[in-house]
Amino acid sequence: MLEWLLSDQAPAVTIVIFLTAMIISLISSGIYRLLISKMIGLREYRKLQRELRRLQNEFRQILRTKDQKAIEKFEKKRKRMLQIQAKIMKPQMYLYLVNFSYILVWWLFLGRLATAKVIAWIPGIVQLSGYWGVVGWYFLCSALFGTLFYRVFGITIEEGEE
């Protein structure tokens, strides 16, 4: 079984990349949730996200009107907006350092799978092959699992939660 999964045959490569993206996304989301809990607190983080989203929407509306007085009046709120962004970015910066280690997974493991003739085939859209096929399939799977696990761990705010 392990030989088949590590072979350069298309179904095996597709599954290995799929599982690798899933595991890395799960680990990354779990670490991010832990960092948020330790550095900010999940309730506070979600509260800050809501406030930031509200302030950003307000700022966008003011910019659309091009009302200079309203823009100047918003300046105090803009300072608050920047403070919130800085506070939210702190756990993300630590996560980026952790995610950098995943490059080793690419160099040592996934790059070798590029020898398969077909990495993945998305019917009616594209056939992925070669090194860029590995990269493309990984990022498609990673985006899917990243979104899924961020929602499972309660890291993102849904539209109806505001």
CNS distance restraints for C-alpha pairs under 8 A (distance, minus, plus):
assign (resid   1 and name CA) (resid   5 and name CA) 6.36 0.50 0.50
assign (resid   2 and name CA) (resid   6 and name CA) 6.19 0.50 0.50
assign (resid   3 and name CA) (resid   7 and name CA) 5.96 0.50 0.50
assign (resid   4 and name CA) (resid   9 and name CA) 7.78 0.50 0.50
assign (resid   4 and name CA) (resid  12 and name CA) 6.28 0.50 0.50
assign (resid   5 and name CA) (resid  12 and name CA) 4.75 0.50 0.50
assign (resid   5 and name CA) (resid  13 and name CA) 6.81 0.50 0.50
assign (resid   5 and name CA) (resid  15 and name CA) 7.48 0.50 0.50
assign (resid   5 and name CA) (resid  16 and name CA) 6.29 0.50 0.50
assign (resid   6 and name CA) (resid  12 and name CA) 6.83 0.50 0.50
assign (resid   6 and name CA) (resid  13 and name CA) 7.15 0.50 0.50
assign (resid   6 and name CA) (resid  16 and name CA) 7.40 0.50 0.50
assign (resid   7 and name CA) (resid  12 and name CA) 6.53 0.50 0.50
assign (resid   7 and name CA) (resid  13 and name CA) 7.08 0.50 0.50
assign (resid   7 and name CA) (resid 113 and name CA) 7.86 0.50 0.50
assign (resid   8 and name CA) (resid  12 and name CA) 6.97 0.50 0.50
assign (resid   8 and name CA) (resid  13 and name CA) 6.07 0.50 0.50
assign (resid   8 and name CA) (resid 113 and name CA) 5.94 0.50 0.50
assign (resid   8 and name CA) (resid 114 and name CA) 7.80 0.50 0.50
assign (resid   8 and name CA) (resid 115 and name CA) 6.18 0.50 0.50
assign (resid   8 and name CA) (resid 116 and name CA) 4.72 0.50 0.50
assign (resid   9 and name CA) (resid  13 and name CA) 6.12 0.50 0.50
assign (resid   9 and name CA) (resid 116 and name CA) 5.76 0.50 0.50
assign (resid   9 and name CA) (resid 117 and name CA) 7.65 0.50 0.50
assign (resid   9 and name CA) (resid 118 and name CA) 7.94 0.50 0.50
assign (resid  10 and name CA) (resid  14 and name CA) 6.06 0.50 0.50
assign (resid  10 and name CA) (resid 116 and name CA) 5.96 0.50 0.50
assign (resid  10 and name CA) (resid 117 and name CA) 6.83 0.50 0.50
assign (resid  10 and name CA) (resid 118 and name CA) 5.29 0.50 0.50
assign (resid  10 and name CA) (resid 119 and name CA) 5.35 0.50 0.50
assign (resid  10 and name CA) (resid 120 and name CA) 6.93 0.50 0.50
assign (resid  11 and name CA) (resid  15 and name CA) 6.18 0.50 0.50
assign (resid  11 and name CA) (resid 119 and name CA) 7.63 0.50 0.50
assign (resid  11 and name CA) (resid 120 and name CA) 7.73 0.50 0.50
assign (resid  12 and name CA) (resid  16 and name CA) 6.02 0.50 0.50
assign (resid  13 and name CA) (resid  17 and name CA) 6.09 0.50 0.50
assign (resid  13 and name CA) (resid 113 and name CA) 6.40 0.50 0.50
assign (resid  13 and name CA) (resid 116 and name CA) 7.30 0.50 0.50
assign (resid  13 and name CA) (resid 119 and name CA) 6.08 0.50 0.50
assign (resid  14 and name CA) (resid  18 and name CA) 6.07 0.50 0.50
assign (resid  14 and name CA) (resid 119 and name CA) 5.61 0.50 0.50
assign (resid  14 and name CA) (resid 120 and name CA) 5.66 0.50 0.50
assign (resid  14 and name CA) (resid 137 and name CA) 7.80 0.50 0.50
assign (resid  15 and name CA) (resid  19 and name CA) 6.00 0.50 0.50
assign (resid  16 and name CA) (resid  20 and name CA) 5.96 0.50 0.50
assign (resid  17 and name CA) (resid  21 and name CA) 6.04 0.50 0.50
assign (resid  17 and name CA) (resid 110 and name CA) 7.26 0.50 0.50
assign (resid  17 and name CA) (resid 134 and name CA) 7.46 0.50 0.50
assign (resid  17 and name CA) (resid 137 and name CA) 7.27 0.50 0.50
assign (resid  17 and name CA) (resid 138 and name CA) 5.85 0.50 0.50
assign (resid  17 and name CA) (resid 141 and name CA) 7.97 0.50 0.50
assign (resid  18 and name CA) (resid  22 and name CA) 6.22 0.50 0.50
assign (resid  18 and name CA) (resid 137 and name CA) 7.75 0.50 0.50
assign (resid  18 and name CA) (resid 138 and name CA) 6.72 0.50 0.50
assign (resid  18 and name CA) (resid 141 and name CA) 5.89 0.50 0.50
assign (resid  19 and name CA) (resid  23 and name CA) 6.10 0.50 0.50
assign (resid  20 and name CA) (resid  24 and name CA) 6.07 0.50 0.50
assign (resid  21 and name CA) (resid  25 and name CA) 5.94 0.50 0.50
assign (resid  21 and name CA) (resid 138 and name CA) 6.04 0.50 0.50
assign (resid  21 and name CA) (resid 139 and name CA) 7.76 0.50 0.50
assign (resid  21 and name CA) (resid 141 and name CA) 5.85 0.50 0.50
assign (resid  21 and name CA) (resid 142 and name CA) 4.94 0.50 0.50
assign (resid  21 and name CA) (resid 145 and name CA) 7.29 0.50 0.50
assign (resid  22 and name CA) (resid  26 and name CA) 6.08 0.50 0.50
assign (resid  22 and name CA) (resid 141 and name CA) 7.11 0.50 0.50
assign (resid  22 and name CA) (resid 142 and name CA) 6.55 0.50 0.50
assign (resid  22 and name CA) (resid 145 and name CA) 5.69 0.50 0.50
assign (resid  22 and name CA) (resid 146 and name CA) 7.98 0.50 0.50
assign (resid  23 and name CA) (resid  27 and name CA) 6.15 0.50 0.50
assign (resid  24 and name CA) (resid  28 and name CA) 5.93 0.50 0.50
assign (resid  24 and name CA) (resid 102 and name CA) 7.84 0.50 0.50
assign (resid  24 and name CA) (resid 142 and name CA) 7.97 0.50 0.50
assign (resid  25 and name CA) (resid  29 and name CA) 5.90 0.50 0.50
assign (resid  25 and name CA) (resid 142 and name CA) 6.29 0.50 0.50
assign (resid  25 and name CA) (resid 145 and name CA) 5.92 0.50 0.50
assign (resid  25 and name CA) (resid 146 and name CA) 5.23 0.50 0.50
assign (resid  25 and name CA) (resid 149 and name CA) 7.13 0.50 0.50
assign (resid  26 and name CA) (resid  30 and name CA) 6.05 0.50 0.50
assign (resid  26 and name CA) (resid 145 and name CA) 7.47 0.50 0.50
assign (resid  26 and name CA) (resid 146 and name CA) 7.41 0.50 0.50
assign (resid  26 and name CA) (resid 149 and name CA) 6.26 0.50 0.50
assign (resid  27 and name CA) (resid  31 and name CA) 6.10 0.50 0.50
assign (resid  28 and name CA) (resid  32 and name CA) 6.09 0.50 0.50
assign (resid  28 and name CA) (resid  95 and name CA) 7.47 0.50 0.50
assign (resid  28 and name CA) (resid  98 and name CA) 7.98 0.50 0.50
assign (resid  28 and name CA) (resid  99 and name CA) 7.11 0.50 0.50
assign (resid  29 and name CA) (resid  33 and name CA) 6.10 0.50 0.50
assign (resid  29 and name CA) (resid 146 and name CA) 7.08 0.50 0.50
assign (resid  29 and name CA) (resid 149 and name CA) 6.15 0.50 0.50
assign (resid  29 and name CA) (resid 150 and name CA) 6.01 0.50 0.50
assign (resid  29 and name CA) (resid 153 and name CA) 7.24 0.50 0.50
assign (resid  30 and name CA) (resid  34 and name CA) 6.18 0.50 0.50
assign (resid  30 and name CA) (resid 153 and name CA) 7.30 0.50 0.50
assign (resid  31 and name CA) (resid  35 and name CA) 6.10 0.50 0.50
assign (resid  31 and name CA) (resid  95 and name CA) 7.31 0.50 0.50
assign (resid  32 and name CA) (resid  36 and name CA) 6.12 0.50 0.50
assign (resid  32 and name CA) (resid  91 and name CA) 6.92 0.50 0.50
assign (resid  32 and name CA) (resid  92 and name CA) 7.26 0.50 0.50
assign (resid  32 and name CA) (resid  95 and name CA) 6.20 0.50 0.50
assign (resid  33 and name CA) (resid  37 and name CA) 6.12 0.50 0.50
assign (resid  33 and name CA) (resid  42 and name CA) 7.88 0.50 0.50
assign (resid  33 and name CA) (resid 153 and name CA) 6.69 0.50 0.50
assign (resid  33 and name CA) (resid 155 and name CA) 6.68 0.50 0.50
assign (resid  34 and name CA) (resid  38 and name CA) 6.12 0.50 0.50
assign (resid  35 and name CA) (resid  39 and name CA) 5.84 0.50 0.50
assign (resid  35 and name CA) (resid  40 and name CA) 7.97 0.50 0.50
assign (resid  35 and name CA) (resid  91 and name CA) 5.56 0.50 0.50
assign (resid  35 and name CA) (resid  94 and name CA) 7.96 0.50 0.50
assign (resid  35 and name CA) (resid  95 and name CA) 7.95 0.50 0.50
assign (resid  36 and name CA) (resid  40 and name CA) 5.40 0.50 0.50
assign (resid  36 and name CA) (resid  41 and name CA) 5.77 0.50 0.50
assign (resid  36 and name CA) (resid  42 and name CA) 6.11 0.50 0.50
assign (resid  36 and name CA) (resid  45 and name CA) 7.05 0.50 0.50
assign (resid  36 and name CA) (resid  91 and name CA) 5.94 0.50 0.50
assign (resid  37 and name CA) (resid  41 and name CA) 4.12 0.50 0.50
assign (resid  37 and name CA) (resid  42 and name CA) 5.18 0.50 0.50
assign (resid  39 and name CA) (resid  91 and name CA) 6.92 0.50 0.50
assign (resid  40 and name CA) (resid  44 and name CA) 6.28 0.50 0.50
assign (resid  40 and name CA) (resid  45 and name CA) 6.06 0.50 0.50
assign (resid  40 and name CA) (resid  87 and name CA) 7.91 0.50 0.50
assign (resid  41 and name CA) (resid  45 and name CA) 5.99 0.50 0.50
assign (resid  42 and name CA) (resid  46 and name CA) 6.12 0.50 0.50
assign (resid  42 and name CA) (resid 155 and name CA) 8.00 0.50 0.50
assign (resid  43 and name CA) (resid  47 and name CA) 6.11 0.50 0.50
assign (resid  44 and name CA) (resid  48 and name CA) 6.02 0.50 0.50
assign (resid  45 and name CA) (resid  49 and name CA) 6.12 0.50 0.50
assign (resid  45 and name CA) (resid  88 and name CA) 7.04 0.50 0.50
assign (resid  46 and name CA) (resid  50 and name CA) 6.24 0.50 0.50
assign (resid  46 and name CA) (resid 155 and name CA) 7.68 0.50 0.50
assign (resid  46 and name CA) (resid 156 and name CA) 7.92 0.50 0.50
assign (resid  46 and name CA) (resid 157 and name CA) 7.11 0.50 0.50
assign (resid  47 and name CA) (resid  51 and name CA) 6.24 0.50 0.50
assign (resid  48 and name CA) (resid  52 and name CA) 5.93 0.50 0.50
assign (resid  48 and name CA) (resid  84 and name CA) 6.38 0.50 0.50
assign (resid  48 and name CA) (resid  88 and name CA) 7.68 0.50 0.50
assign (resid  49 and name CA) (resid  53 and name CA) 6.06 0.50 0.50
assign (resid  49 and name CA) (resid  88 and name CA) 7.89 0.50 0.50
assign (resid  49 and name CA) (resid 157 and name CA) 7.57 0.50 0.50
assign (resid  50 and name CA) (resid  54 and name CA) 6.18 0.50 0.50
assign (resid  50 and name CA) (resid 157 and name CA) 7.70 0.50 0.50
assign (resid  50 and name CA) (resid 162 and name CA) 6.17 0.50 0.50
assign (resid  51 and name CA) (resid  55 and name CA) 6.15 0.50 0.50
assign (resid  52 and name CA) (resid  56 and name CA) 6.02 0.50 0.50
assign (resid  52 and name CA) (resid  81 and name CA) 5.98 0.50 0.50
assign (resid  52 and name CA) (resid  84 and name CA) 6.61 0.50 0.50
assign (resid  52 and name CA) (resid  85 and name CA) 7.42 0.50 0.50
assign (resid  53 and name CA) (resid  57 and name CA) 6.15 0.50 0.50
assign (resid  54 and name CA) (resid  58 and name CA) 6.20 0.50 0.50
assign (resid  55 and name CA) (resid  59 and name CA) 6.06 0.50 0.50
assign (resid  55 and name CA) (resid  77 and name CA) 7.35 0.50 0.50
assign (resid  55 and name CA) (resid  78 and name CA) 7.71 0.50 0.50
assign (resid  55 and name CA) (resid  81 and name CA) 6.57 0.50 0.50
assign (resid  56 and name CA) (resid  60 and name CA) 6.12 0.50 0.50
assign (resid  56 and name CA) (resid  81 and name CA) 7.63 0.50 0.50
assign (resid  57 and name CA) (resid  61 and name CA) 6.28 0.50 0.50
assign (resid  58 and name CA) (resid  62 and name CA) 6.31 0.50 0.50
assign (resid  59 and name CA) (resid  63 and name CA) 6.17 0.50 0.50
assign (resid  59 and name CA) (resid  71 and name CA) 7.90 0.50 0.50
assign (resid  59 and name CA) (resid  74 and name CA) 7.44 0.50 0.50
assign (resid  59 and name CA) (resid  78 and name CA) 7.99 0.50 0.50
assign (resid  60 and name CA) (resid  64 and name CA) 6.24 0.50 0.50
assign (resid  61 and name CA) (resid  65 and name CA) 6.52 0.50 0.50
assign (resid  62 and name CA) (resid  66 and name CA) 6.41 0.50 0.50
assign (resid  62 and name CA) (resid  67 and name CA) 6.67 0.50 0.50
assign (resid  62 and name CA) (resid  70 and name CA) 6.53 0.50 0.50
assign (resid  62 and name CA) (resid  71 and name CA) 6.38 0.50 0.50
assign (resid  63 and name CA) (resid  67 and name CA) 7.21 0.50 0.50
assign (resid  63 and name CA) (resid  71 and name CA) 7.15 0.50 0.50
assign (resid  66 and name CA) (resid  71 and name CA) 7.76 0.50 0.50
assign (resid  67 and name CA) (resid  71 and name CA) 6.31 0.50 0.50
assign (resid  68 and name CA) (resid  72 and name CA) 6.21 0.50 0.50
assign (resid  69 and name CA) (resid  73 and name CA) 6.08 0.50 0.50
assign (resid  70 and name CA) (resid  74 and name CA) 6.08 0.50 0.50
assign (resid  71 and name CA) (resid  75 and name CA) 6.61 0.50 0.50
assign (resid  74 and name CA) (resid  78 and name CA) 6.07 0.50 0.50
assign (resid  75 and name CA) (resid  79 and name CA) 6.41 0.50 0.50
assign (resid  76 and name CA) (resid  80 and name CA) 6.66 0.50 0.50
assign (resid  77 and name CA) (resid  81 and name CA) 6.16 0.50 0.50
assign (resid  78 and name CA) (resid  82 and name CA) 6.25 0.50 0.50
assign (resid  79 and name CA) (resid  83 and name CA) 6.31 0.50 0.50
assign (resid  80 and name CA) (resid  84 and name CA) 6.24 0.50 0.50
assign (resid  81 and name CA) (resid  85 and name CA) 6.25 0.50 0.50
assign (resid  82 and name CA) (resid  86 and name CA) 6.18 0.50 0.50
assign (resid  83 and name CA) (resid  87 and name CA) 6.26 0.50 0.50
assign (resid  84 and name CA) (resid  88 and name CA) 6.13 0.50 0.50
assign (resid  85 and name CA) (resid  89 and name CA) 5.97 0.50 0.50
assign (resid  86 and name CA) (resid  90 and name CA) 6.47 0.50 0.50
assign (resid  88 and name CA) (resid  92 and name CA) 7.24 0.50 0.50
assign (resid  89 and name CA) (resid  93 and name CA) 6.16 0.50 0.50
assign (resid  90 and name CA) (resid  94 and name CA) 6.80 0.50 0.50
assign (resid  91 and name CA) (resid  95 and name CA) 6.24 0.50 0.50
assign (resid  92 and name CA) (resid  96 and name CA) 6.19 0.50 0.50
assign (resid  93 and name CA) (resid  97 and name CA) 6.66 0.50 0.50
assign (resid  94 and name CA) (resid  98 and name CA) 6.56 0.50 0.50
assign (resid  95 and name CA) (resid  99 and name CA) 6.02 0.50 0.50
assign (resid  96 and name CA) (resid 100 and name CA) 6.09 0.50 0.50
assign (resid  97 and name CA) (resid 101 and name CA) 7.17 0.50 0.50
assign (resid  98 and name CA) (resid 102 and name CA) 7.56 0.50 0.50
assign (resid  99 and name CA) (resid 103 and name CA) 7.67 0.50 0.50
assign (resid 101 and name CA) (resid 105 and name CA) 7.63 0.50 0.50
assign (resid 102 and name CA) (resid 106 and name CA) 6.76 0.50 0.50
assign (resid 103 and name CA) (resid 107 and name CA) 6.27 0.50 0.50
assign (resid 104 and name CA) (resid 108 and name CA) 5.80 0.50 0.50
assign (resid 104 and name CA) (resid 109 and name CA) 7.87 0.50 0.50
assign (resid 105 and name CA) (resid 109 and name CA) 5.41 0.50 0.50
assign (resid 105 and name CA) (resid 110 and name CA) 6.55 0.50 0.50
assign (resid 106 and name CA) (resid 110 and name CA) 4.76 0.50 0.50
assign (resid 106 and name CA) (resid 111 and name CA) 5.61 0.50 0.50
assign (resid 107 and name CA) (resid 111 and name CA) 5.71 0.50 0.50
assign (resid 108 and name CA) (resid 112 and name CA) 7.51 0.50 0.50
assign (resid 109 and name CA) (resid 113 and name CA) 7.41 0.50 0.50
assign (resid 110 and name CA) (resid 114 and name CA) 7.48 0.50 0.50
assign (resid 110 and name CA) (resid 134 and name CA) 7.37 0.50 0.50
assign (resid 111 and name CA) (resid 131 and name CA) 6.85 0.50 0.50
assign (resid 111 and name CA) (resid 134 and name CA) 7.53 0.50 0.50
assign (resid 113 and name CA) (resid 131 and name CA) 7.88 0.50 0.50
assign (resid 113 and name CA) (resid 134 and name CA) 7.20 0.50 0.50
assign (resid 114 and name CA) (resid 119 and name CA) 7.53 0.50 0.50
assign (resid 114 and name CA) (resid 129 and name CA) 7.25 0.50 0.50
assign (resid 114 and name CA) (resid 130 and name CA) 4.73 0.50 0.50
assign (resid 114 and name CA) (resid 131 and name CA) 4.67 0.50 0.50
assign (resid 114 and name CA) (resid 133 and name CA) 7.44 0.50 0.50
assign (resid 114 and name CA) (resid 134 and name CA) 6.07 0.50 0.50
assign (resid 115 and name CA) (resid 130 and name CA) 6.25 0.50 0.50
assign (resid 115 and name CA) (resid 131 and name CA) 7.74 0.50 0.50
assign (resid 116 and name CA) (resid 129 and name CA) 7.05 0.50 0.50
assign (resid 116 and name CA) (resid 130 and name CA) 6.81 0.50 0.50
assign (resid 117 and name CA) (resid 129 and name CA) 5.93 0.50 0.50
assign (resid 117 and name CA) (resid 130 and name CA) 6.92 0.50 0.50
assign (resid 118 and name CA) (resid 127 and name CA) 6.95 0.50 0.50
assign (resid 118 and name CA) (resid 128 and name CA) 6.03 0.50 0.50
assign (resid 118 and name CA) (resid 129 and name CA) 4.65 0.50 0.50
assign (resid 118 and name CA) (resid 130 and name CA) 7.37 0.50 0.50
assign (resid 118 and name CA) (resid 133 and name CA) 7.92 0.50 0.50
assign (resid 119 and name CA) (resid 127 and name CA) 7.67 0.50 0.50
assign (resid 119 and name CA) (resid 128 and name CA) 5.36 0.50 0.50
assign (resid 119 and name CA) (resid 129 and name CA) 4.93 0.50 0.50
assign (resid 119 and name CA) (resid 130 and name CA) 7.15 0.50 0.50
assign (resid 119 and name CA) (resid 133 and name CA) 5.90 0.50 0.50
assign (resid 119 and name CA) (resid 134 and name CA) 6.24 0.50 0.50
assign (resid 119 and name CA) (resid 137 and name CA) 7.46 0.50 0.50
assign (resid 120 and name CA) (resid 127 and name CA) 6.08 0.50 0.50
assign (resid 120 and name CA) (resid 128 and name CA) 5.16 0.50 0.50
assign (resid 120 and name CA) (resid 129 and name CA) 7.05 0.50 0.50
assign (resid 120 and name CA) (resid 133 and name CA) 7.33 0.50 0.50
assign (resid 120 and name CA) (resid 137 and name CA) 6.74 0.50 0.50
assign (resid 121 and name CA) (resid 126 and name CA) 6.15 0.50 0.50
assign (resid 121 and name CA) (resid 127 and name CA) 4.37 0.50 0.50
assign (resid 121 and name CA) (resid 128 and name CA) 6.00 0.50 0.50
assign (resid 122 and name CA) (resid 126 and name CA) 5.35 0.50 0.50
assign (resid 122 and name CA) (resid 127 and name CA) 6.12 0.50 0.50
assign (resid 123 and name CA) (resid 127 and name CA) 7.84 0.50 0.50
assign (resid 128 and name CA) (resid 132 and name CA) 7.47 0.50 0.50
assign (resid 128 and name CA) (resid 133 and name CA) 4.24 0.50 0.50
assign (resid 128 and name CA) (resid 134 and name CA) 7.39 0.50 0.50
assign (resid 128 and name CA) (resid 136 and name CA) 7.35 0.50 0.50
assign (resid 128 and name CA) (resid 137 and name CA) 7.25 0.50 0.50
assign (resid 129 and name CA) (resid 133 and name CA) 4.26 0.50 0.50
assign (resid 129 and name CA) (resid 134 and name CA) 6.91 0.50 0.50
assign (resid 130 and name CA) (resid 134 and name CA) 6.52 0.50 0.50
assign (resid 131 and name CA) (resid 135 and name CA) 6.36 0.50 0.50
assign (resid 132 and name CA) (resid 136 and name CA) 5.82 0.50 0.50
assign (resid 133 and name CA) (resid 137 and name CA) 5.93 0.50 0.50
assign (resid 134 and name CA) (resid 138 and name CA) 5.98 0.50 0.50
assign (resid 135 and name CA) (resid 139 and name CA) 6.17 0.50 0.50
assign (resid 136 and name CA) (resid 140 and name CA) 6.18 0.50 0.50
assign (resid 137 and name CA) (resid 141 and name CA) 6.18 0.50 0.50
assign (resid 138 and name CA) (resid 142 and name CA) 5.86 0.50 0.50
assign (resid 139 and name CA) (resid 143 and name CA) 5.91 0.50 0.50
assign (resid 140 and name CA) (resid 144 and name CA) 6.35 0.50 0.50
assign (resid 141 and name CA) (resid 145 and name CA) 6.18 0.50 0.50
assign (resid 142 and name CA) (resid 146 and name CA) 5.65 0.50 0.50
assign (resid 143 and name CA) (resid 147 and name CA) 6.05 0.50 0.50
assign (resid 144 and name CA) (resid 148 and name CA) 6.24 0.50 0.50
assign (resid 145 and name CA) (resid 149 and name CA) 5.89 0.50 0.50
assign (resid 146 and name CA) (resid 150 and name CA) 5.98 0.50 0.50
assign (resid 147 and name CA) (resid 151 and name CA) 6.34 0.50 0.50
assign (resid 148 and name CA) (resid 152 and name CA) 6.24 0.50 0.50
assign (resid 149 and name CA) (resid 153 and name CA) 5.94 0.50 0.50
assign (resid 150 and name CA) (resid 154 and name CA) 6.06 0.50 0.50
assign (resid 150 and name CA) (resid 155 and name CA) 5.12 0.50 0.50
assign (resid 150 and name CA) (resid 156 and name CA) 6.04 0.50 0.50
assign (resid 151 and name CA) (resid 155 and name CA) 6.08 0.50 0.50
assign (resid 151 and name CA) (resid 156 and name CA) 5.83 0.50 0.50
assign (resid 151 and name CA) (resid 157 and name CA) 7.94 0.50 0.50
assign (resid 157 and name CA) (resid 161 and name CA) 6.36 0.50 0.50
assign (resid 157 and name CA) (resid 162 and name CA) 7.61 0.50 0.50
assign (resid 158 and name CA) (resid 162 and name CA) 7.51 0.50 0.50
